[in-house]
């Protein structure tokens, strides 16, 4: 029963990944869906965006957005961030569910834009005993 929900959430996250709104003053132009950079079992920033040159401040903001989306974001609700270097992104978390050994997990996607080019990572994060989010055990 969980598998259909996970698949549904994955498709929802994929569909919403192309619906990004930012607060910059530039023109809003629709673009093709973001290519998938990786599918990672850990938070995107901690896994490293090998194809996205983010400075440390951008990485911290991206990570904070991931935690915000996982901790407080409604399923399918985007949580955005913007870095000083011009990079920005959106994190979309799915609904919480349980996995064996992990009472609270969420699927998520994180699309970042560097020089206007979208890069997306997807993964699963689970709450650890200490309250932090990380890879499922």
N, CA, C and O atoms as a printed pandas DataFrame, in Angstrom:
     atom_number atom_name residue_name chain_id  residue_number  x_coord  y_coord  z_coord
0              1         N          UNK        A               1    0.811   -1.195    0.000
1              2        CA          UNK        A               1    0.000    0.000    0.000
2              3         C          UNK        A               1    0.855    1.260    0.000
3              4         O          UNK        A               1    0.446    2.292   -0.533
4              5         N          UNK        A               2    2.042    1.179    0.596
5              6        CA          UNK        A               2    2.920    2.345    0.632
6              7         C          UNK        A               2    3.510    2.621   -0.749
7              8         O          UNK        A               2    3.685    3.781   -1.123
8              9         N          UNK        A               3    3.820    1.563   -1.516
9             10        CA          UNK        A               3    4.455    1.741   -2.824
10            11         C          UNK        A               3    3.639    2.635   -3.753
11            12         O          UNK        A               3    4.216    3.529   -4.373
12            13         N          UNK        A               4    2.300    2.438   -3.884
13            14        CA          UNK        A               4    1.550    3.344   -4.765
14            15         C          UNK        A               4    1.611    4.795   -4.294
15            16         O          UNK        A               4    1.653    5.713   -5.113
16            17         N          UNK        A               5    1.617    5.005   -2.974
17            18        CA          UNK        A               5    1.707    6.372   -2.459
18            19         C          UNK        A               5    3.053    6.990   -2.806
19            20         O          UNK        A               5    3.127    8.155   -3.199
20            21         N          UNK        A               6    4.127    6.199   -2.658
21            22        CA          UNK        A               6    5.467    6.696   -2.973
22            23         C          UNK        A               6    5.560    7.044   -4.451
23            24         O          UNK        A               6    6.117    8.081   -4.813
24            25         N          UNK        A               7    5.018    6.184   -5.306
25            26        CA          UNK        A               7    5.044    6.440   -6.749
26            27         C          UNK        A               7    4.240    7.693   -7.068
27            28         O          UNK        A               7    4.676    8.532   -7.857
28            29         N          UNK        A               8    3.067    7.818   -6.454
29            30        CA          UNK        A               8    2.220    8.992   -6.681
30            31         C          UNK        A               8    2.938   10.267   -6.256
31            32         O          UNK        A               8    2.930   11.263   -6.980
32            33         N          UNK        A               9    3.562   10.232   -5.073
33            34        CA          UNK        A               9    4.285   11.408   -4.577
34            35         C          UNK        A               9    5.452   11.732   -5.497
35            36         O          UNK        A               9    5.729   12.900   -5.766
36            37         N          UNK        A              10    6.137   10.698   -5.979
37            38        CA          UNK        A              10    7.270   10.925   -6.878
38            39         C          UNK        A              10    6.820   11.638   -8.147
39            40         O          UNK        A              10    7.470   12.581   -8.599
40            41         N          UNK        A              11    5.698   11.181   -8.726
41            42        CA          UNK        A              11    5.197   11.832   -9.927
42            43         C          UNK        A              11    4.735   13.254   -9.635
43            44         O          UNK        A              11    4.943   14.153  -10.450
44            45         N          UNK        A              12    4.107   13.464   -8.476
45            46        CA          UNK        A              12    3.682   14.805   -8.094
46            47         C          UNK        A              12    4.889   15.723   -7.949
47            48         O          UNK        A              12    4.885   16.847   -8.451
48            49         N          UNK        A              13    5.921   15.242   -7.261
49            50        CA          UNK        A              13    7.128   16.051   -7.078
50            51         C          UNK        A              13    7.771   16.362   -8.425
51            52         O          UNK        A              13    8.229   17.481   -8.654
52            53         N          UNK        A              14    7.806   15.375   -9.311
53            54        CA          UNK        A              14    8.384   15.587  -10.634
54            55         C          UNK        A              14    7.589   16.633  -11.406
55            56         O          UNK        A              14    8.166   17.507  -12.053
56            57         N          UNK        A              15    6.264   16.541  -11.336
57            58        CA          UNK        A              15    5.425   17.501  -12.049
58            59         C          UNK        A              15    5.603   18.906  -11.497
59            60         O          UNK        A              15    5.639   19.877  -12.252
60            61         N          UNK        A              16    5.715   19.012  -10.181
61            62        CA          UNK        A              16    5.854   20.327   -9.561
62            63         C          UNK        A              16    7.255   20.901   -9.697
63            64         O          UNK        A              16    7.437   22.109   -9.543
64            65         N          UNK        A              17    8.245   20.068   -9.979
65            66        CA          UNK        A              17    9.627   20.545  -10.064
66            67         C          UNK        A              17    9.783   21.621  -11.135
67            68         O          UNK        A              17   10.642   22.494  -11.007
68            69         N          UNK        A              18    8.979   21.574  -12.177
69            70        CA          UNK        A              18    9.061   22.581  -13.226
70            71         C          UNK        A              18    8.282   23.848  -12.920
71            72         O          UNK        A              18    8.368   24.819  -13.671
72            73         N          UNK        A              19    7.518   23.857  -11.824
73            74        CA          UNK        A              19    6.684   25.003  -11.454
74            75         C          UNK        A              19    7.369   25.803  -10.370
75            76         O          UNK        A              19    6.953   25.762   -9.212
76            77         N          UNK        A              20    8.397   26.518  -10.721
77            78        CA          UNK        A              20    9.178   27.249   -9.732
78            79         C          UNK        A              20    8.917   28.733   -9.893
79            80         O          UNK        A              20    8.908   29.257  -11.007
80            81         N          UNK        A              21    8.710   29.394   -8.790
81            82        CA          UNK        A              21    8.524   30.838   -8.765
82            83         C          UNK        A              21    9.599   31.437   -7.883
83            84         O          UNK        A              21    9.866   30.924   -6.796
84            85         N          UNK        A              22   10.212   32.502   -8.330
85            86        CA          UNK        A              22   11.237   33.153   -7.527
86            87         C          UNK        A              22   10.857   34.600   -7.315
87            88         O          UNK        A              22    9.941   35.121   -7.950
88            89         N          UNK        A              23   11.583   35.244   -6.406
89            90        CA          UNK        A              23   11.274   36.635   -6.103
90            91         C          UNK        A              23   12.195   37.612   -6.828
91            92         O          UNK        A              23   12.179   38.806   -6.530
92            93         N          UNK        A              24   12.996   37.124   -7.775
93            94        CA          UNK        A              24   13.860   38.054   -8.495
94            95         C          UNK        A              24   13.016   38.908   -9.437
95            96         O          UNK        A              24   11.866   38.575   -9.724
96            97         N          UNK        A              25   13.580   39.986   -9.907
97            98        CA          UNK        A              25   12.839   40.911  -10.747
98            99         C          UNK        A              25   12.934   40.574  -12.227
99           100         O          UNK        A              25   12.385   41.293  -13.062
100          101         N          UNK        A              26   13.618   39.500  -12.558
101          102        CA          UNK        A              26   13.785   39.132  -13.950
102          103         C          UNK        A              26   12.507   38.580  -14.543
103          104         O          UNK        A              26   11.550   38.302  -13.821
104          105         N          UNK        A              27   12.488   38.420  -15.863
105          106        CA          UNK        A              27   11.293   37.904  -16.518
106          107         C          UNK        A              27   11.043   36.455  -16.120
107          108         O          UNK        A              27   11.976   35.687  -15.884
108          109         N          UNK        A              28    9.790   36.109  -16.053
109          110        CA          UNK        A              28    9.400   34.743  -15.725
110          111         C          UNK        A              28    9.209   33.990  -17.043
111          112         O          UNK        A              28    8.321   34.321  -17.829
112          113         N          UNK        A              29   10.028   32.997  -17.277
113          114        CA          UNK        A              29    9.986   32.239  -18.513
114          115         C          UNK        A              29    9.811   30.776  -18.166
115          116         O          UNK        A              29   10.552   30.234  -17.346
116          117         N          UNK        A              30    8.840   30.138  -18.782
117          118        CA          UNK        A              30    8.643   28.711  -18.554
118          119         C          UNK        A              30    9.791   27.957  -19.194
119          120         O          UNK        A              30   10.275   28.329  -20.263
120          121         N          UNK        A              31   10.218   26.905  -18.538
121          122        CA          UNK        A              31   11.306   26.107  -19.091
122          123         C          UNK        A              31   10.919   24.643  -19.060
123          124         O          UNK        A              31    9.947   24.256  -18.410
124          125         N          UNK        A              32   11.681   23.846  -19.761
125          126        CA          UNK        A              32   11.453   22.407  -19.764
126          127         C          UNK        A              32   11.721   21.859  -18.373
127          128         O          UNK        A              32   12.455   22.477  -17.602
128          129         N          UNK        A              33   11.139   20.704  -18.030
129          130        CA          UNK        A              33   11.406   20.112  -16.725
130          131         C          UNK        A              33   12.904   19.927  -16.505
131          132         O          UNK        A              33   13.656   19.645  -17.438
132          133         N          UNK        A              34   13.314   20.091  -15.270
133          134        CA          UNK        A              34   14.729   20.000  -14.924
134          135         C          UNK        A              34   15.238   18.577  -15.091
135          136         O          UNK        A              34   14.537   17.626  -14.746
136          137         N          UNK        A              35   16.455   18.418  -15.620
137          138        CA          UNK        A              35   17.024   17.082  -15.731
138          139         C          UNK        A              35   17.386   16.552  -14.348
139          140         O          UNK        A              35   17.711   17.321  -13.443
140          141         N          UNK        A              36   17.327   15.254  -14.198
141          142        CA          UNK        A              36   17.691   14.644  -12.923
142          143         C          UNK        A              36   19.196   14.488  -12.872
143          144         O          UNK        A              36   19.792   13.858  -13.745
144          145         N          UNK        A              37   19.815   15.065  -11.842
145          146        CA          UNK        A              37   21.253   14.948  -11.667
146          147         C          UNK        A              37   21.578   13.645  -10.968
147          148         O          UNK        A              37   22.484   12.919  -11.376
148          149         N          UNK        A              38   20.833   13.352   -9.912
149          150        CA          UNK        A              38   21.084   12.120   -9.174
150          151         C          UNK        A              38   19.865   11.751   -8.368
151          152         O          UNK        A              38   19.001   12.589   -8.106
152          153         N          UNK        A              39   19.797   10.506   -7.980
153          154        CA          UNK        A              39   18.806   10.047   -7.024
154          155         C          UNK        A              39   19.603    9.601   -5.831
155          156         O          UNK        A              39   20.353    8.627   -5.898
156          157         N          UNK        A              40   19.442   10.315   -4.732
157          158        CA          UNK        A              40   20.310   10.119   -3.588
158          159         C          UNK        A              40   19.519    9.760   -2.349
159          160         O          UNK        A              40   18.435   10.305   -2.141
160          161         N          UNK        A              41   20.028    8.854   -1.511
161          162        CA          UNK        A              41   19.331    8.508   -0.283
162          163         C          UNK        A              41   19.615    9.471    0.853
163          164         O          UNK        A              41   19.133    9.253    1.965
164          165         N          UNK        A              42   20.379   10.527    0.616
165          166        CA          UNK        A              42   20.686   11.501    1.665
166          167         C          UNK        A              42   20.314   12.881    1.176
167          168         O          UNK        A              42   20.022   13.070   -0.004
168          169         N          UNK        A              43   20.323   13.839    2.069
169          170        CA          UNK        A              43   19.979   15.195    1.682
170          171         C          UNK        A              43   20.898   15.668    0.569
171          172         O          UNK        A              43   22.102   15.412    0.598
172          173         N          UNK        A              44   20.330   16.357   -0.411
173          174        CA          UNK        A              44   21.055   16.746   -1.619
174          175         C          UNK        A              44   22.343   17.487   -1.381
175          176         O          UNK        A              44   23.357   17.180   -2.009
176          177         N          UNK        A              45   22.331   18.460   -0.486
177          178        CA          UNK        A              45   23.541   19.251   -0.267
178          179         C          UNK        A              45   24.610   18.403    0.389
179          180         O          UNK        A              45   25.786   18.520    0.044
180          181         N          UNK        A              46   24.225   17.542    1.337
181          182        CA          UNK        A              46   25.231   16.712    1.982
182          183         C          UNK        A              46   25.754   15.656    1.025
183          184         O          UNK        A              46   26.891   15.207    1.165
184          185         N          UNK        A              47   24.948   15.255    0.059
185          186        CA          UNK        A              47   25.411   14.302   -0.951
186          187         C          UNK        A              47   26.346   15.003   -1.925
187          188         O          UNK        A              47   27.175   14.358   -2.566
188          189         N          UNK        A              48   26.216   16.309   -2.036
189          190        CA          UNK        A              48   27.063   17.089   -2.928
190          191         C          UNK        A              48   26.450   17.205   -4.308
191          192         O          UNK        A              48   26.067   16.199   -4.904
192          193         N          UNK        A              49   26.354   18.398   -4.813
193          194        CA          UNK        A              49   25.898   18.621   -6.173
194          195         C          UNK        A              49   27.134   18.718   -7.046
195          196         O          UNK        A              49   27.656   19.807   -7.281
196          197         N          UNK        A              50   27.591   17.592   -7.516
197          198        CA          UNK        A              50   28.826   17.550   -8.292
198          199         C          UNK        A              50   28.751   18.447   -9.520
199          200         O          UNK        A              50   29.760   19.014   -9.938
200          201         N          UNK        A              51   27.566   18.579  -10.096
201          202        CA          UNK        A              51   27.417   19.379  -11.312
202          203         C          UNK        A              51   26.974   20.809  -11.038
203          204         O          UNK        A              51   26.715   21.564  -11.975
204          205         N          UNK        A              52   26.881   21.192   -9.763
205          206        CA          UNK        A              52   26.417   22.535   -9.409
206          207         C          UNK        A              52   27.434   23.202   -8.496
207          208         O          UNK        A              52   27.530   22.860   -7.318
208          209         N          UNK        A              53   28.195   24.152   -9.032
209          210        CA          UNK        A              53   29.210   24.823   -8.217
210          211         C          UNK        A              53   28.586   25.827   -7.248
211          212         O          UNK        A              53   28.441   27.006   -7.574
212          213         N          UNK        A              54   28.217   25.353   -6.057
213          214        CA          UNK        A              54   27.650   26.226   -5.029
214          215         C          UNK        A              54   28.738   26.614   -4.045
215          216         O          UNK        A              54   29.555   25.781   -3.655
216          217         N          UNK        A              55   28.751   27.890   -3.639
217          218        CA          UNK        A              55   29.694   28.277   -2.593
218          219         C          UNK        A              55   29.130   27.831   -1.238
219          220         O          UNK        A              55   28.001   27.345   -1.168
220          221         N          UNK        A              56   29.897   27.992   -0.182
221          222        CA          UNK        A              56   29.490   27.488    1.133
222          223         C          UNK        A              56   28.199   28.132    1.627
223          224         O          UNK        A              56   27.360   27.457    2.224
224          225         N          UNK        A              57   28.033   29.428    1.387
225          226        CA          UNK        A              57   26.809   30.105    1.813
226          227         C          UNK        A              57   25.600   29.541    1.082
227          228         O          UNK        A              57   24.555   29.313    1.691
228          229         N          UNK        A              58   25.739   29.313   -0.234
229          230        CA          UNK        A              58   24.646   28.730   -1.008
230          231         C          UNK        A              58   24.321   27.327   -0.502
231          232         O          UNK        A              58   23.149   26.969   -0.376
232          233         N          UNK        A              59   25.352   26.529   -0.211
233          234        CA          UNK        A              59   25.119   25.179    0.306
234          235         C          UNK        A              59   24.364   25.219    1.628
235          236         O          UNK        A              59   23.466   24.410    1.859
236          237         N          UNK        A              60   24.727   26.161    2.499
237          238        CA          UNK        A              60   24.038   26.282    3.787
238          239         C          UNK        A              60   22.576   26.670    3.590
239          240         O          UNK        A              60   21.697   26.129    4.261
240          241         N          UNK        A              61   22.312   27.594    2.685
241          242        CA          UNK        A              61   20.927   28.001    2.423
242          243         C          UNK        A              61   20.133   26.868    1.781
243          244         O          UNK        A              61   18.966   26.661    2.112
244          245         N          UNK        A              62   20.758   26.139    0.870
245          246        CA          UNK        A              62   20.083   25.012    0.233
246          247         C          UNK        A              62   19.764   23.929    1.258
247          248         O          UNK        A              62   18.668   23.368    1.257
248          249         N          UNK        A              63   20.721   23.638    2.125
249          250        CA          UNK        A              63   20.511   22.638    3.168
250          251         C          UNK        A              63   19.401   23.085    4.124
251          252         O          UNK        A              63   18.552   22.279    4.507
252          253         N          UNK        A              64   19.405   24.360    4.509
253          254        CA          UNK        A              64   18.366   24.875    5.407
254          255         C          UNK        A              64   16.982   24.743    4.770
255          256         O          UNK        A              64   16.009   24.448    5.463
256          257         N          UNK        A              65   16.886   24.960    3.454
257          258        CA          UNK        A              65   15.606   24.805    2.755
258          259         C          UNK        A              65   15.167   23.346    2.752
259          260         O          UNK        A              65   13.979   23.057    2.897
260          261         N          UNK        A              66   16.122   22.417    2.588
261          262        CA          UNK        A              66   15.776   20.996    2.643
262          263         C          UNK        A              66   15.213   20.637    4.012
263          264         O          UNK        A              66   14.179   19.977    4.112
264          265         N          UNK        A              67   15.895   21.072    5.059
265          266        CA          UNK        A              67   15.432   20.775    6.417
266          267         C          UNK        A              67   14.067   21.417    6.656
267          268         O          UNK        A              67   13.182   20.788    7.236
268          269         N          UNK        A              68   13.890   22.658    6.216
269          270        CA          UNK        A              68   12.606   23.356    6.375
270          271         C          UNK        A              68   11.487   22.586    5.676
271          272         O          UNK        A              68   10.411   22.406    6.246
272          273         N          UNK        A              69   11.733   22.131    4.449
273          274        CA          UNK        A              69   10.717   21.385    3.701
274          275         C          UNK        A              69   10.392   20.061    4.385
275          276         O          UNK        A              69    9.226   19.682    4.490
276          277         N          UNK        A              70   11.423   19.360    4.849
277          278        CA          UNK        A              70   11.207   18.069    5.502
278          279         C          UNK        A              70   10.512   18.228    6.848
279          280         O          UNK        A              70    9.633   17.442    7.199
280          281         N          UNK        A              71   10.907   19.233    7.585
281          282        CA          UNK        A              71   10.393   19.433    8.947
282          283         C          UNK        A              71    8.990   20.038    8.955
283          284         O          UNK        A              71    8.118   19.575    9.692
284          285         N          UNK        A              72    8.768   21.070    8.138
285          286        CA          UNK        A              72    7.534   21.847    8.233
286          287         C          UNK        A              72    6.726   21.934    6.938
287          288         O          UNK        A              72    5.553   22.305    6.974
288          289         N          UNK        A              73    7.320   21.604    5.812
289          290        CA          UNK        A              73    6.639   21.780    4.535
290          291         C          UNK        A              73    5.493   20.810    4.338
291          292         O          UNK        A              73    5.595   19.626    4.660
292          293         N          UNK        A              74    4.398   21.329    3.803
293          294        CA          UNK        A              74    3.285   20.464    3.449
294          295         C          UNK        A              74    3.653   19.636    2.231
295          296         O          UNK        A              74    4.464   20.071    1.413
296          297         N          UNK        A              75    3.072   18.452    2.094
297          298        CA          UNK        A              75    3.368   17.624    0.923
298          299         C          UNK        A              75    3.099   18.384   -0.377
299          300         O          UNK        A              75    1.996   18.885   -0.596
300          301         N          UNK        A              76    4.108   18.463   -1.227
301          302        CA          UNK        A              76    3.979   19.148   -2.505
302          303         C          UNK        A              76    4.164   20.653   -2.443
303          304         O          UNK        A              76    4.122   21.319   -3.477
304          305         N          UNK        A              77    4.370   21.207   -1.248
305          306        CA          UNK        A              77    4.546   22.659   -1.102
306          307         C          UNK        A              77    6.016   23.029   -1.266
307          308         O          UNK        A              77    6.856   22.536   -0.514
308          309         N          UNK        A              78    6.345   23.882   -2.226
309          310        CA          UNK        A              78    7.749   24.242   -2.438
310          311         C          UNK        A              78    8.294   25.156   -1.345
311          312         O          UNK        A              78    7.600   26.045   -0.853
312          313         N          UNK        A              79    9.538   24.919   -0.981
313          314        CA          UNK        A              79   10.283   25.784   -0.063
314          315         C          UNK        A              79   11.476   26.301   -0.856
315          316         O          UNK        A              79   12.315   25.517   -1.300
316          317         N          UNK        A              80   11.555   27.607   -1.034
317          318        CA          UNK        A              80   12.601   28.190   -1.868
318          319         C          UNK        A              80   13.754   28.768   -1.074
319          320         O          UNK        A              80   13.644   29.017    0.127
320          321         N          UNK        A              81   14.858   28.974   -1.764
321          322        CA          UNK        A              81   16.033   29.634   -1.196
322          323         C          UNK        A              81   16.719   30.397   -2.322
323          324         O          UNK        A              81   16.540   30.084   -3.499
324          325         N          UNK        A              82   17.501   31.394   -1.950
325          326        CA          UNK        A              82   18.265   32.159   -2.933
326          327         C          UNK        A              82   19.607   32.515   -2.324
327          328         O          UNK        A              82   19.677   33.017   -1.203
328          329         N          UNK        A              83   20.676   32.252   -3.069
329          330        CA          UNK        A              83   22.022   32.533   -2.598
330          331         C          UNK        A              83   22.530   33.874   -3.091
331          332         O          UNK        A              83   21.974   34.464   -4.017
332          333         N          UNK        A              84   23.593   34.346   -2.459
333          334        CA          UNK        A              84   24.208   35.614   -2.848
334          335         C          UNK        A              84   24.863   35.538   -4.221
335          336         O          UNK        A              84   25.009   36.558   -4.895
336          337         N          UNK        A              85   25.261   34.330   -4.645
337          338        CA          UNK        A              85   25.959   34.164   -5.918
338          339         C          UNK        A              85   25.010   34.158   -7.113
339          340         O          UNK        A              85   25.458   34.123   -8.259
340          341         N          UNK        A              86   23.689   34.192   -6.850
341          342        CA          UNK        A              86   22.717   34.133   -7.933
342          343         C          UNK        A              86   22.078   32.768   -8.077
343          344         O          UNK        A              86   21.064   32.630   -8.762
344          345         N          UNK        A              87   22.653   31.753   -7.444
345          346        CA          UNK        A              87   22.036   30.428   -7.461
346          347         C          UNK        A              87   20.790   30.467   -6.585
347          348         O          UNK        A              87   20.733   31.208   -5.603
348          349         N          UNK        A              88   19.796   29.665   -6.948
349          350        CA          UNK        A              88   18.581   29.575   -6.144
350          351         C          UNK        A              88   17.982   28.196   -6.347
351          352         O          UNK        A              88   18.418   27.444   -7.219
352          353         N          UNK        A              89   16.984   27.865   -5.544
353          354        CA          UNK        A              89   16.397   26.545   -5.677
354          355         C          UNK        A              89   15.075   26.405   -4.959
355          356         O          UNK        A              89   14.614   27.305   -4.256
356          357         N          UNK        A              90   14.480   25.236   -5.163
357          358        CA          UNK        A              90   13.204   24.885   -4.554
358          359         C          UNK        A              90   13.254   23.433   -4.103
359          360         O          UNK        A              90   13.695   22.551   -4.840
360          361         N          UNK        A              91   12.796   23.202   -2.882
361          362        CA          UNK        A              91   12.707   21.853   -2.323
362          363         C          UNK        A              91   11.232   21.506   -2.172
363          364         O          UNK        A              91   10.451   22.310   -1.662
364          365         N          UNK        A              92   10.851   20.313   -2.612
365          366        CA          UNK        A              92    9.477   19.837   -2.471
366          367         C          UNK        A              92    9.527   18.480   -1.785
367          368         O          UNK        A              92   10.124   17.533   -2.297
368          369         N          UNK        A              93    8.892   18.396   -0.619
369          370        CA          UNK        A              93    8.840   17.140    0.131
370          371         C          UNK        A              93    7.468   16.495   -0.041
371          372         O          UNK        A              93    6.454   17.178   -0.184
372          373         N          UNK        A              94    7.462   15.182   -0.023
373          374        CA          UNK        A              94    6.211   14.436   -0.073
374          375         C          UNK        A              94    5.671   14.220    1.335
375          376         O          UNK        A              94    6.225   14.744    2.301
376          377         N          UNK        A              95    4.597   13.455    1.456
377          378        CA          UNK        A              95    4.028   13.191    2.779
378          379         C          UNK        A              95    4.938   12.281    3.599
379          380         O          UNK        A              95    5.732   11.515    3.053
380          381         N          UNK        A              96    4.805   12.382    4.913
381          382        CA          UNK        A              96    5.578   11.522    5.814
382          383         C          UNK        A              96    5.020   10.101    5.756
383          384         O          UNK        A              96    3.817    9.894    5.598
384          385         N          UNK        A              97    5.915    9.134    5.886
385          386        CA          UNK        A              97    5.517    7.733    5.942
386          387         C          UNK        A              97    6.554    6.980    6.755
387          388         O          UNK        A              97    7.644    7.491    7.013
388          389         N          UNK        A              98    6.211    5.765    7.158
389          390        CA          UNK        A              98    7.126    4.936    7.948
390          391         C          UNK        A              98    7.780    3.889    7.060
391          392         O          UNK        A              98    7.176    3.388    6.112
392          393         N          UNK        A              99    9.021    3.570    7.385
393          394        CA          UNK        A              99    9.767    2.483    6.749
394          395         C          UNK        A              99   10.248    1.581    7.868
395          396         O          UNK        A              99   10.353    2.032    9.008
396          397         N          UNK        A             100   10.543    0.321    7.581
397          398        CA          UNK        A             100   11.083   -0.541    8.640
398          399         C          UNK        A             100   12.329    0.093    9.260
399          400         O          UNK        A             100   13.299    0.385    8.561
400          401         N          UNK        A             101   12.293    0.299   10.555
401          402        CA          UNK        A             101   13.417    0.899   11.260
402          403         C          UNK        A             101   13.433    2.417   11.237
403          404         O          UNK        A             101   14.270    3.037   11.893
404          405         N          UNK        A             102   12.522    3.024   10.492
405          406        CA          UNK        A             102   12.440    4.483   10.394
406          407         C          UNK        A             102   10.979    4.909   10.512
407          408         O          UNK        A             102   10.218    4.769    9.554
408          409         N          UNK        A             103   10.576    5.428   11.677
409          410        CA          UNK        A             103    9.170    5.782   11.858
410          411         C          UNK        A             103    8.707    7.004   11.065
411          412         O          UNK        A             103    7.509    7.153   10.823
412          413         N          UNK        A             104    9.629    7.885   10.654
413          414        CA          UNK        A             104    9.223    9.069    9.898
414          415         C          UNK        A             104   10.207    9.339    8.770
415          416         O          UNK        A             104   11.365    9.687    9.005
416          417         N          UNK        A             105    9.727    9.173    7.536
417          418        CA          UNK        A             105   10.537    9.428    6.342
418          419         C          UNK        A             105    9.727   10.284    5.371
419          420         O          UNK        A             105    8.498   10.334    5.437
420          421         N          UNK        A             106   10.438   10.953    4.473
421          422        CA          UNK        A             106    9.789   11.722    3.409
422          423         C          UNK        A             106   10.648   11.644    2.157
423          424         O          UNK        A             106   11.873   11.745    2.222
424          425         N          UNK        A             107    9.990   11.461    1.012
425          426        CA          UNK        A             107   10.662   11.609   -0.272
426          427         C          UNK        A             107   10.734   13.109   -0.556
427          428         O          UNK        A             107    9.900   13.876   -0.075
428          429         N          UNK        A             108   11.721   13.519   -1.330
429          430        CA          UNK        A             108   11.837   14.941   -1.667
430          431         C          UNK        A             108   12.553   15.106   -2.995
431          432         O          UNK        A             108   13.248   14.205   -3.464
432          433         N          UNK        A             109   12.368   16.274   -3.588
433          434        CA          UNK        A             109   13.161   16.665   -4.758
434          435         C          UNK        A             109   13.691   18.067   -4.485
435          436         O          UNK        A             109   13.035   18.878   -3.830
436          437         N          UNK        A             110   14.876   18.335   -4.992
437          438        CA          UNK        A             110   15.507   19.648   -4.808
438          439         C          UNK        A             110   16.037   20.082   -6.167
439          440         O          UNK        A             110   16.961   19.478   -6.712
440          441         N          UNK        A             111   15.445   21.127   -6.699
441          442        CA          UNK        A             111   15.892   21.689   -7.973
442          443         C          UNK        A             111   16.653   22.969   -7.676
443          444         O          UNK        A             111   16.140   23.877   -7.023
444          445         N          UNK        A             112   17.881   23.025   -8.165
445          446        CA          UNK        A             112   18.675   24.238   -8.003
446          447         C          UNK        A             112   18.966   24.811   -9.386
447          448         O          UNK        A             112   19.033   24.091  -10.383
448          449         N          UNK        A             113   19.134   26.112   -9.409
449          450        CA          UNK        A             113   19.420   26.826  -10.649
450          451         C          UNK        A             113   20.743   27.555  -10.484
451          452         O          UNK        A             113   20.896   28.401   -9.603
452          453         N          UNK        A             114   21.691   27.217  -11.340
453          454        CA          UNK        A             114   22.986   27.880  -11.365
454          455         C          UNK        A             114   23.143   28.443  -12.770
455          456         O          UNK        A             114   23.102   27.700  -13.751
456          457         N          UNK        A             115   23.322   29.744  -12.866
457          458        CA          UNK        A             115   23.402   30.442  -14.149
458          459         C          UNK        A             115   22.179   30.114  -15.007
459          460         O          UNK        A             115   22.282   29.959  -16.224
460          461         N          UNK        A             116   21.019   30.011  -14.349
461          462        CA          UNK        A             116   19.763   29.766  -15.043
462          463         C          UNK        A             116   19.506   28.333  -15.456
463          464         O          UNK        A             116   18.443   28.033  -15.999
464          465         N          UNK        A             117   20.452   27.438  -15.213
465          466        CA          UNK        A             117   20.290   26.041  -15.626
466          467         C          UNK        A             117   19.806   25.208  -14.441
467          468         O          UNK        A             117   20.431   25.224  -13.381
468          469         N          UNK        A             118   18.687   24.473  -14.610
469          470        CA          UNK        A             118   18.160   23.671  -13.511
470          471         C          UNK        A             118   18.883   22.333  -13.365
471          472         O          UNK        A             118   19.217   21.676  -14.351
472          473         N          UNK        A             119   19.111   21.955  -12.133
473          474        CA          UNK        A             119   19.664   20.647  -11.792
474          475         C          UNK        A             119   18.802   20.092  -10.662
475          476         O          UNK        A             119   18.534   20.799   -9.690
476          477         N          UNK        A             120   18.363   18.842  -10.771
477          478        CA          UNK        A             120   17.466   18.262   -9.774
478          479         C          UNK        A             120   18.077   17.021   -9.157
479          480         O          UNK        A             120   18.684   16.200   -9.843
480          481         N          UNK        A             121   17.907   16.900   -7.853
481          482        CA          UNK        A             121   18.265   15.679   -7.140
482          483         C          UNK        A             121   17.024   15.221   -6.388
483          484         O          UNK        A             121   16.223   16.041   -5.941
484          485         N          UNK        A             122   16.870   13.923   -6.253
485          486        CA          UNK        A             122   15.742   13.341   -5.532
486          487         C          UNK        A             122   16.280   12.368   -4.508
487          488         O          UNK        A             122   17.340   11.770   -4.698
488          489         N          UNK        A             123   15.547   12.211   -3.422
489          490        CA          UNK        A             123   15.992   11.275   -2.410
490          491         C          UNK        A             123   14.935   10.999   -1.373
491          492         O          UNK        A             123   13.790   11.440   -1.475
492          493         N          UNK        A             124   15.357   10.256   -0.372
493          494        CA          UNK        A             124   14.534    9.922    0.786
494          495         C          UNK        A             124   15.311   10.359    2.009
495          496         O          UNK        A             124   16.506   10.088    2.126
496          497         N          UNK        A             125   14.639   11.028    2.908
497          498        CA          UNK        A             125   15.252   11.413    4.178
498          499         C          UNK        A             125   14.376   10.873    5.300
499          500         O          UNK        A             125   13.149   10.890    5.210
500          501         N          UNK        A             126   15.024   10.394    6.357
501          502        CA          UNK        A             126   14.306    9.870    7.519
502          503         C          UNK        A             126   14.821   10.570    8.769
503          504         O          UNK        A             126   15.991   10.942    8.857
504          505         N          UNK        A             127   13.920   10.741    9.733
505          506        CA          UNK        A             127   14.304   11.380   10.987
506          507         C          UNK        A             127   15.067   10.368   11.836
507          508         O          UNK        A             127   14.601    9.252   12.067
508          509         N          UNK        A             128   16.241   10.776   12.293
509          510        CA          UNK        A             128   17.069    9.940   13.166
510          511         C          UNK        A             128   16.594   10.100   14.613
511          512         O          UNK        A             128   15.788   10.979   14.921
512          513         N          UNK        A             129   17.101    9.246   15.483
513          514        CA          UNK        A             129   16.734    9.289   16.900
514          515         C          UNK        A             129   17.048   10.645   17.530
515          516         O          UNK        A             129   16.358   11.072   18.455
516          517         N          UNK        A             130   18.091   11.327   17.032
517          518        CA          UNK        A             130   18.456   12.636   17.596
518          519         C          UNK        A             130   17.644   13.787   17.000
519          520         O          UNK        A             130   17.877   14.947   17.340
520          521         N          UNK        A             131   16.690   13.475   16.111
521          522        CA          UNK        A             131   15.820   14.497   15.538
522          523         C          UNK        A             131   16.288   15.067   14.224
523          524         O          UNK        A             131   15.552   15.827   13.594
524          525         N          UNK        A             132   17.496   14.728   13.782
525          526        CA          UNK        A             132   18.005   15.235   12.511
526          527         C          UNK        A             132   17.467   14.396   11.358
527          528         O          UNK        A             132   16.987   13.280   11.556
528          529         N          UNK        A             133   17.555   14.951   10.153
529          530        CA          UNK        A             133   17.135   14.240    8.947
530          531         C          UNK        A             133   18.368   13.709    8.230
531          532         O          UNK        A             133   19.386   14.396    8.148
532          533         N          UNK        A             134   18.279   12.495    7.715
533          534        CA          UNK        A             134   19.394   11.919    6.982
534          535         C          UNK        A             134   18.952   10.699    6.200
535          536         O          UNK        A             134   17.758   10.467    6.011
536          537         N          UNK        A             135   19.915    9.930    5.751
537          538        CA          UNK        A             135   19.641    8.728    4.963
538          539         C          UNK        A             135   18.913    7.698    5.816
539          540         O          UNK        A             135   19.170    7.594    7.015
540          541         N          UNK        A             136   18.003    6.931    5.205
541          542        CA          UNK        A             136   17.332    5.868    5.955
542          543         C          UNK        A             136   18.337    4.832    6.434
543          544         O          UNK        A             136   19.351    4.580    5.783
544          545         N          UNK        A             137   18.039    4.238    7.584
545          546        CA          UNK        A             137   18.955    3.208    8.104
546          547         C          UNK        A             137   18.557    1.839    7.614
547          548         O          UNK        A             137   19.209    0.850    7.948
